């Protein structure tokens, strides 16, 4: 992927369909690293849905990554 055409990247954590955490992040070399600190959220241990949302320079949006995300106690 050409990261130079991406304006914003977001990691979104959902409880069913409600967003419970949105974290903006930046590309790093050929990968992405999203770090969520414990003080940023009081999310309970459970299995959630995540998606990664890219907003491009031209204003278009893509969410190519979606899956399950587990927070352990």
N, C-alpha and C positions, 0 to 999 in steps of 0.2 A: 504494500500500500504506500502511496506517495503521501507522507505525513505533511508535506508543505501545503497541501490543499485543505487541511483540517484546521478550522478555527477554534473549535472547542470539543473536548472529550469529556463524557460524564459516565460515571458508574452509578447505576440506579438500583437500589434494593427495594423490592416490593413485598408486601404482605398481601397475598392474593393479587389484587390490582391496584392497591393504594401504595403510593411511594412513601417509604419510611426513612429513606436516606438517599441524598443525591450528593455525590462527591466528584468535583471536577479534578481532572488529572491531565498530565502531559505525556506525549510519547517519549520514550527513552530508547535511543538507538533503534533496534528492530523489534521492540516489545513495549508493553505497557506495564506500569507498576502502580497499583492502587493501594495505598496504606490507610487503614482506618484505625485511628487511635481510640482507646477505650473511653477517653474523656469527650469524644466527639458525639457519642450517642449512647443512649441507654437501652439499646435493642436487646430484647430477651433472647436467650438461647432457643433456637428453633431452626427449621429449614425454610428458606425464603426463595424467591425468584430474583435473579439479577438480570440486568441487561446493560449493554454498553451502547451509548448513543454518541454518534459523531455528527457534529454540525460543521458543514463545509463552508469555505469562503464565499461560495455563490448562494448561501442560504439554505441549500438542501440539507436534509437530515437522513441518516441511515442508522438502523439499530441491528447490525448483523450478528451480534453476540447475545445469546440469551440462554439461561440455564438455571440449575439449582445451586443454592449457596447455603451452607450450613454454618451456623454460629454455635459453637460448643460451650458448655458451661465450664 
